[in-house]
């Protein structure tokens, strides 16, 4: 294992070194300057319909896209930053650098994710995981955000929408590359630095080429641990490497082999208003009586996440038909220990995924077009959770196993979409997906297995679920500058397995908890339009939607009839509905100035009282904002030679979000703060190099990003943003 890690680190360093040390500077593959606007509808070509390439403006559903070049121009270094400017999308930081994504008010901390997440057409499918590893979005082709249910083409966990991260392919017969070096300082923190580079290398003329990308990032901490005597403990260390080999033996066959690896280590960003965090372990004597406390050191307050993805895919073009196949393997391991609740814990989760998708597309240039396909996934998730206490007089905690579980999901699906242009400009589309999921759960901790045997529940449990989803769409292209559409679509989330411990404690308390929840169901209807004016100097996108969300998988708490104490487990309870509007506007008043604005206004509420979940009818769905706003100003001015001056101003706002307590009397509702983030980049830009002075969180918003109702009684503070940060960034192309 050590040799494997050293090899990956050496390759990453080599890629960056080649980029930084290049002696000759050559022209970019595409020397044209693209606006840094996130919402440029007429410039970005997308493939979200798995059929053909078209611009965002020509896509008859709610989608936004941003090119990799624009992300780099804006200085984006995290997926969280990349998503911030998309209407209706927000992220929730849970632990360290892992994030939960929600779209249009569909969010949950229980079960599988509510948003589909794809890397180069590969679903990052995790069982009972809602969070995603942080991935550096450097050298991407583009990022596409599909809003609303995507149940037919993208399947389970695409209720709120789907995010596609698409990397650049190798280019034959051209050697070129790029590199970025940056350094910055954070208010009341330390020094941050970033090195990243990409290189494209042709190997066989017209046949074989490779593209390699590497990055190393270090962000110093900004939160102190007064009890432990540590300052700026919550640093972030990240290494990523990506490689893609492309082989085109004939003009009809395109074969790609790729790898993406990431190593993340980060501290928690929980802090009070003074950026202090003071967790402590409770110390007990041998009679189990609390007698003191020990400060939690920073090394016990970190999350570690390792991510590896390998993929093989090919496309064969038969003319009117094309065949596409993709096979992937994912290995994801995370240390999610939370040592800030008074006891010592070690929580290691691992996921292995094998995915296969094959599809055939038909497009003869006529009125009829379509795609049919098959999908298979084998997902295994393991969790090892140990918990312990400190005993007075003993140096190390006394630890015992609590969870040693394995959850498996074997999924397969058949899907298809067919569109037909009835008359010039008027197109109807229909899609279906049939999905089956066989889920199993097992537990190996002897004490828990013994409790299950006492109540006649097997430690090995399994169940089978199926779902049929649909999509219907009617669009009308009024002319080349205007498109209107109506879209009705269904999304779903597969069942969630009950933990063995929850099953045992519920049964022993006289409460019947289900072995598995049932799948969720969500149907959305939207009407939208996309318009361009003044030769694409003004582009505008609007969508109004309604969603009906049923059988929500929720963590609930009920009172035991035997012990009169709360018992918690997962079940399908309640429903929610919502209304909302997505808006995106891009204006280019001059050749040098581009202004983009985007917004979402969302009202997604629970339909009924859910006392077991601490929720009342009319409450906003947990952790979802009722509005998000974003704006970008990109101004360029020629200075001398081919050098331009660049002014890039960005602003994001996310409204407050709520969480609801369970098992707490009286019930508690807490909210985060509304967050306003302002960024600025001032630079000199040439065809082959650029240098920027950068500023992030310029107004130094120190509000609560994430507040958990269950943490408030324990005195655990909310998650906060990185304070004001200034830096310098240098980019070169060769």
N, C-alpha and C positions, 0 to 999 in steps of 0.2 A: 504493500500500500504506500509506503514511504517513497519508494522509487517512482511509483505512478504519479504521486503528487509532485515530486521534484521535476518529472518530465513535463507535466502540464504547466508548472510555473516557469520552467525554462523556455518553453515554446512561447508563452505569453510575453515574457521579457524579450525574446528574440524578435517577435513581431513589432513590439514597441520600439526596440532599438533600431531595427531597419528603418522604421518610419522617421525617427528623430535624427538619425545620423545620415540621411540621404544627402549626397553632395550635389546632385543635379536636380533642378526643379523643372518639371514638365507640365504641360497643360492638363487640366482635368478632363475626364471622359465627357463631361458636358459643361462647357464654360459659362453657360447662360446663368444669370442670377435669378434665383427663385425667391419670391417673397417669403418672409418668415411667418406669414399668416397661417394659423392653424386651420382655418375654415375655407381655404381657397377651393371652391367647388369646380372651377373650370380647368384647373391645372393637374389635379391628381387623378390618375387612372386606378380604378379598383377592380377587384375580382371577387367580391363578396358573394355574388350569386353562383359561384362555382361553374360558370358557363362561359363568360366572355369578359373582355376588358371594356370598361366604360367609365366615364367621368362621374364624379359625385353628382353633378348636375343632371346627368342622364339616368341615374339610378332611381327607380320608382319606389323607394322606401327611405326611412330615416337613417342616414349614414353620414358620418364625417370622416375625414382622412387627413393625415399630415405626412409629408415626405420626411425621410430621414435627414435630408439636407436641411430642411426647416428646423427640425429638432436640434440639430447641431448648431445652427445659426442662433437659436434661442438659448443655447447653453444647457439644454436638458440632459440630465445625467441619471434620472430615475424614471421608472414607469409611472410613478405617482405624479411627477411633474408633467410627463407627457399627456396624461389623461386629464389634467386639471382644466384645460381650456375647452373640453368637449361638453356641450350642453347636456344636462341631465346625468352627468357622471361625477361621482365623488369617491374618494378612498377613505378608508378608516384604518388608522394605524393601531394594531393590536399589541404586538410585541416586537421590540427591536425594529428590524427593517421589513417585517412582513406586513402585508396590507390586505384588507378586504375591500372589494370593489362593489359598488352598487350603481344601478342604472334605473332611472325613472321611479325611484322610491321602492324598489324591490330589493330587500336586504334581509339577511338572517345570519345569526351566529351559530345556528344549529344545523347539522346535516351537511350535505354537499353545498358547493357554491351556487349562487343564484345568477351568476354571470359566466358565460362561456369564455374561456381564455385559450387562444390558439397561437402556437409558435410555428410559423411556416406551415400552416394547414394541419398542425398536430395538436389535438386537444390535450391540454394539461389537466387530465382527469384525475382527481384525488377523492377518495372515499372519506366522508365525514371531515373534510377539510374545506374551510371557506377562504383561507388566506393563500397568498401566492408569494413565492420567493422574489426578492428584488433582483431585477435583471437590468443591466446597463443597456439602454436603447441606443447604442452607438453603431454607426454604419448600417442603418436599416434602409430598406427600400421605402417602406411606409408603415404607418399604423392605421388600421381601419377600425372604427367604432360603429357597430350596428345597434341601433336602439330599438327596443321592443322585442317581444318573443321571437326566437329563431329556432323553433322546435323541429322544423322539417329538415333543413340543411345541416343544422349544427346540434340537434338532439338535446339530451338531458343537460340540465344546469344552464340553459340559455334562456331563462324566463325573462330576466330584465333586458338582456341583450347579449352581444358577443363582441369580444375584442380580438383582433387579429394582428399579431406582430410579424411582419414579413421582412426577412433579411435580404440583403443584396446577393444576387447570383454572381458567380465568377464570370468575367468577360474574356472571351477568347482573343488571342493575338495582341493583347495590350498589357504592358506592365505599368502599373501606377499604384499610388498609395496616398495615405494622409496620416497625420498625427496631431494630437492635441496635448498640450501641457498646461496645467493650471495650478495656481496657488492662491489661497484665500485665508482670511482671518475672521473669526466669529467673535462678536461682542461677548465679553466675559468668558470666552473660550480660548481655544488655541489655534494652531495652524492646520489648514486642510490642504491636501494636494491630490492631483489627478494626472495620470499618464495613460494615454490610450492611442492606439494606432491600428491601421488596416492596410493590407497590401494585397494586390491582385497580381498573380503570376501565371503567364501562359506556359503550358508544358508541351503540348503538341498542337501545331498549327491547325486551327479550325475544329479541333477535336477535344482537347483536354486542357483545363485550367483550374486553378485553385485560388480561393480567397480566404485570408486568415485575419482575424481580429483579436486584439488583446487589450485588456485594461487593468490598471491597478489604481485603487482609490483609497485614500485615508482621510476620514473626517474626524477631527478632534472633538472631544466631548464638550458639553456646556452645562452639565448638571453636577452638583457637588453632593457628596455623602458626608454630612457633618459628623455623624456618629462614628463612621469608620475613618474619618480624617482624610478622605480622598477628594480631590478636585477633578472636575471635567472627566468623570469616569466613563460616560456613555459614548465612547468613540465608536466609529464604524470603519471596518476594514473589509474591502471587497476586491476580489480578483475574478475576472471573467476571461474566458477564451472561447472563440468560435471559429470553426473551420468548415469550409464547404468545397467539395470537389465536384466539378461538372464535366460530363462526358457526353459528346454528341457525335456518335459514330456515323449517323446519317442525318439528313435534314429533317427527317420525320421523328427521330427518337432523341429525347433529352433525358439524361440520367443524372441524378444528383445524390451525393452522399455527404452528410453533414453531422457536425457535433457541436454542442453548446454546453459549456460547463461554467459553473459559478460557485464561488466560495464566499460566504458572508459571515461576519462576526460583528455583533452590535450590542450596545447596552440599551437598557430601557430608557424611554424619554418621559417617564412619569416624574413630575416635579410640582412643587408649590409655586406660588407667584414669584418667589425669589430664586427659583431654579435650584431648590434644595430637595433632597429625597432622604428620608431617615428611617428605612426599614430595619427591623431588629428581630432576631430569633428569640423566642421565649425559652428560658432555661428552667427545667423542672428538677425536683429532687427525686429520690427513688420511690416516693409515695405518690408521684404524679402531681405534686403541688408546685405551682409556679414560684420560683425563688429569685428570678433575675432575668436579665436580657443580654444578648450579645449583638453588636452591630453587624449587619450583613455586609461583607466586603464586596467590592465591585466585581471581582471575578465570579461571584455567585449570582450576578445580576446581568448576565449576558445570554443572548440567543445565538446559536450557531446553525447555519443552514448550508448544506452542500447539494448542488443540483447538477445532474448530468443528463443530457438528452442526445441520443443518436438516431439518425433517420436515413432511410433510403427511399427515394421516390423516382418515378419515371413517368414521362408523358409520351404517348405515341399518337401522332396525328395521321388519321386515315383520310383526311380531306373533310368530308361533311361530318364525320365522327371523330372523336378523340377519346383515348383511354388514359386514365390517370390512376396511379396506384401509389400509396404511401404507407410505409411500415416504420414504426418508431418504438424506441425503448426509453423509458424514463426511470431514473433512480434519484429519489429525493429523500434526504435525511435531515431532520431538524431537532435541535435541542431546545425545547420550549419551556424549560424549567422556570417557575415563577417563585423565587425565593424571597417574596416580600409580604407574605401573609402570616409570618410568625413561626412557621415550621420549615424544615429543610425538605427540598424535593428535587427529584431528577426525573424529567419527562422527555423521553426520547421517542420520536415518531419517525417511521420510515415508510416510504411508498415505492413500489415497483409497478410499472405500467407497461404493457405491450399493447400497442394500437395498430390496427390495420383498417385502411379505407380504400376502396376501389370504386371508381365511377366512370360512366360513359356519358359523354355529352354530344348532343346533336345540334349543329348549326350550319345549315346549307345556305344561309343568307336570305332565306325566305321568311314567311310569316310564322312558321312553326319552329320552336326551339325547346330544348329540354335537357334534363340531367337525371339519371337514375344511378343509385349507388348502394353499396353494402358497407357496413361499419361493424368492427369488432373491437372489444377492449377487455383485457384481463388485468384487473387492478387488485393489488394486495397492499393493505396498510397495516402496519404493526405499531403497537404502543407499549412501551415499558415505562411504568410510572412507579417510582419508589418514593416513600415519604418517611421522614424521621424527625426526631426531637433531640435537643441537646440536654444532656443530663449533667447536673452539677458535679464537677470533679472529673469528667471525661472530656478529652480533647476533641473527639469526633462525634458526630451525631449517631444515635442508634437508629438504623434504617431498616425498614421492612418493605417488601414488595406489596403494592396495592393493585396494580393493573399489569397484566401481561397478555395482551389481546391481539388477535389477528382478525381483520375484516377483509373479506374478499368480495369482489363484484365481477361477474362475467356478463358482459353486455353484448348484444348484437342488435343491429337495426337494418331495415330496408327503407330507402327514402327516394323521393323523386319530386321534381318540379317541372311543369310543362307550361309554356307560354305561347299564346297565339295572337297575332296582330289581326284583328277583325277587319278594320279599315285603316287607312293611313293614319297613324298616330294613336289609335285606340287599341290597347293590348290588355288581354286578360291572362291571369296566371293562377295556377292551382298547384298545391303541393301536399304530399302526405308523408308521414314517417311512422313505421311500426317498430316498436322498441320492446325488447325483453331484457330483463335484468335478474340474474340469480345472485342473491346476496347471502353471505354466510358470516357468522361471527363465532369466535371461540375465545375461551379464557383459560389460562394455565396457572394462575395463583391458587395454591392449594386451599387456603382459607376461604376464598370466594367460591371455589368449586364445591367445597363442603357445604357452604350455605345454600347454594343452588340445589344440591342433592336433598337437603332438608325440605325444600319446598317443591321437589319433583320437577325441576327445570334442568334441562341438559346444558352442560357447558358449551356444547357445539350446537349452534342453531342455524337454520337456513330458511329462506323463503324466496318465492319467485314472483316477479311483478311484470306487468306489460302495460303499454300505453300506445294509443294511436293519436297522433296530432296532425293538425292541418294548417294550411295557409291559403288565403284567397286574396288576390290583388287585382285591381283594375286601375290602369293608368292611361292618361291621355296627354300626348305631346301636342300642345296647342301650336307651337312652332319651335324652331331651334333654340328659342330663349325662354320657353315656359313649359313646365311639366306639372300636372296635378295628378294625385293618386288617392285611392282608398285602399287600406290594407287591414285585414283581419287575420290574426295569427294566434296560435296556441303554443304555450311553453309549459314545461313541466320540470320537476325535480324528483329524482328517484327517492326511494324509501331510505330511512335512516335506522340503523340497528341500535337497539337498546344496549347499554353497557351491562355487563354481567353483575356488577355491583349494584346498579340501579334496580335490576330485576330482583336480586336477592333481598335487598332492603325493603323494596316495595311489597314483595310477597310476605315477608316476615312481619310487616306492619299492617297486613290485611288490605293492601291496595293492589289491584290488578293492573299492572303495566303491560302494554303489548310487547311482544318480542321484537317487532319491527314496526315502525310507523308505516303509513301508506304514502304513495307518491302524492306530491302536490299538483295543482292544476292552475294555470293562469291563462286567461284569454284577454287579448287586447284588440281594440279597434282604433284606427287612426286615420285622419285625413290630412294630407299635406300638399305642399307645393314648392317648386324650385324655379327661380326666376333669375334672369340676367338682363341687364340694361346697359346702354351706352357702350356697346362692343365689349361686354364683360368687365367694364370698369366698376359696375355695381352688381353683386350677386347676393341673392337672398334665399334663405331656406326656412320654412315654417312647417311645423307639424303639431296638431292637436290630437290628444289621445285620451282614451278611457281604458282602464284595466279592471278586471274582476279576478281576484286571487282567492282560491278556496283551499281548504284543508291544510292550512299553514302548519308546517312542522315547527313545534315550539317546545321549549323547556318549561314545564309547568310544575307547580308545587301544590299538593293536596294534603289535608290533615288526616293522619292515620286514625281510624276508628279504635285502634287498640292502644296506641301510645299517646294520642292527641298531640303529636309533633308533626312538623311538615316533612313530607316525602317528595323527592323530586325525580322526574323522569321525562322522557320525550314522547310526545303524542301529536296527532293532528287535531288542532283545535282552532276554531274561529276562522274568520275570513276578513279580507280587506278589499276596498275598491279605491280607485283614484282617478283624478283628472289632471291633465298637465299640458303644457305647451313648451316645445323646443323652438328656439329662434337662433339663426346664424346670419350675420350680415358682414359682407366684405366690400369695402369702398376703396377705390384707387383714384383719388382726385387728380393726381399728377403721376408722371412716370416714376417719380422718386418716393412717393408716399403711399403706403397701404395701411388701412385701418380695418381691423376686424373686431367684431363684437359677437358674443354668443351668450345665451341665457336659457335657463330652464325654470319654470314655475310649476311646482308639483304639489298636489294635495292628495296624498295616499294615506287613508285612515282605516283603523280597525272598525268593523261593522258592529261589533257587539262587545259587551263586558266579558272579560276573561279574568275573573278573580284569581284563578290558579296561576296566571302569568303576570298579575299586577297591572292589568290593562283595562281601560274603560273604553266603551264605544266612543268613537270620535277622536281617540288618541292617534297622533301621527305614528306611522310605522317606525319602529325602532331604528335609530342611527341613520335616518334618511333626512336630508335637508329639504325645506320647502322651496328654496330657490338657490340657484348658483348663477354667478355672473363671471364673465371673462372678457378682457379687452387686450388687444395688442396694437401697438403703433410701430411701424417699421418705416424709418425715413433714411434715405441714402442721398448723399450729395457728392458730386465729383470734386476732388481736391487738386490733384496733380498727377500727370501720367495716367496710369490705369488705377490709381488709388482713390477709393471713395471713403467718405466719412459715414459712419453708421450710427444711428440712434434707434435703439430697440427698447420700448417701454412695455411692460406686461403687468396685468392686474388680474387677480382672481379673488372672488368672494364666495364663501360658502356659509349658509345660514346655520343657526343653531340646530343641534340634533338631540334626540331624546333617547333615554333608556329607562326601562321599568324593572323594578325589583321583583323577585320571586322568593317566597318563603320568609318574607320580612313583614312584621306587623308593627305599625301600620304600613301599607303599601307605599312605595317611594318612587317618585319620578324625578330624574335628574336630567340636566341638559348640558351640552357643551356650549361654548361661546361661538358667536358668529366670527369668522376669521377673514381678515383682509390682508392679502399678500401683494406687495408691490416690488417689481424687479426692474432693473435698468442695466443696459449694456451699451457702452460707448466704445466705438472701435474705428480702426483703420483697416480697410478691406481691399486686398488686391486679388488678382485672378489666382495667384498661387500661395498667398499667405494672408493671414489676418491677425490682429491683436486687439483684445478687448479689455477695457476696465469694466468690472462686473459688480453689481450690487443686488443682494437678495434680502427679502423681508425688510425693505428700507424703512417702513414705519414701525418696525420692531414690534409687531403684534405678538403679544405673549399670552394670548387667551388659551382657554382649554380646547384642545383639538378633539379629544375623546375622553368622555367621562362614563364610567361603568357604575350602574346603580349598585351592583353587588359589592363593589370595592369601597363605596363611601362609608359604610359602617365600620370597615376595617381601617379607615384612616389612610387609604392609598390615594395619592393625588392623581389628577388627570394627566393625560399625555399633552405635551406642549411642542410647539414648532421650534426649529432652530432660530436663534435670535439673528439680528442684523449681521450680514456677512458681506465683506468687500474682498475683491480679488482681481487677479490678472490672468488672462488666458491667451495662449499663443497657438495658432493653427497653421500647418503647412500642408501643401499638396505637392506630390512629386510624380 
